[in-house]
Amino acid sequence: MKFSYSVVTPLVFITILLHSSMALAVKITVLTENFAPFQIVTPTSIEGLSTEIISATLKESELKYTIEAYPWSLSYNRAKEQVNTCIYSIARSPQREMLFQWIGHITTDKISLYSLATNNIIITSLEDAKQYKTAVIKDDVVHQYFLSEGFIENENLYALSNYDMLLEFLEAPSRQIDFIVTNEYIIKNMSKSQGAIAKYTEALTLNGVSLSLYFACSLKTDSKVINKLYQAMKTLESKGVFNEIRKQWQAK
């Protein structure tokens, strides 16, 4: 009977240890945008409902990381292409399914078309909205959805960089924007008072798309990183940590 075996020399053993250390020392870049109340970006910090969930996940994973905020289109395209790069809060859709490695769910909410209350515009379907001008966030899931529904960019659909611009364009008579796409939480956080909130009215809830937000990473992100993040989110969700964070923000 023959036996086969291998000998691990000191040099090979050291090489294995170094490789393992390097794998554990991978530093990831986590990208996001200003998207209150999910991400609230200030000159000195990034907070918000989603940020608390992602920060808890990163701490649980014990990975080294940085969180950086940019306009959505820039964060989205960087997260899609760069090595060991992740993004939140990103809506999951069939068009995006194969573009990212999906780590876990953050939260879900409805989204609607909003107009200025003084405009008195009444619509009953998305088809009705094609008669008007709607502004969305560039490269987000709503932008893609409206294009798939037959809206034409720069005719009845306008793609902007951030949510502050959505309100600015809606309120400026010279812009002639009739609707923006957002939800009640975002409207409340963008408005400075209840009086300001009353300026806007929900014209139509979108049934074809929802604000289902996720944490995802690029296809070039190391599989060990993906596994650590996935397990961290799974553990914290099962312990009820995420639900407590969601409840706290819903109460605000």
ABEGO torsion letter per residue (X at the ends): XBBBBBBBBAAAAAAAAAAAAAAAABBBBBBBBBBOAABBBBAABBBEAAAAAAAAAAAAAGBBBBBBBBBAAAAAAAAAABBGBBBOBBBBBAAAAAABBBABBABBBBBBBBBBAAAGBBBABAAAAAABBBBBBBGBAAAAAAAAAGBBBGAABBBBABAAAAAAAAABAAAGBABBBBBAAAAAAABABAAAAAABBBABBBAABBBBBBBBBBAABBAAAAAAAAAAAAAAAAAGAAAAAAAAAAAX
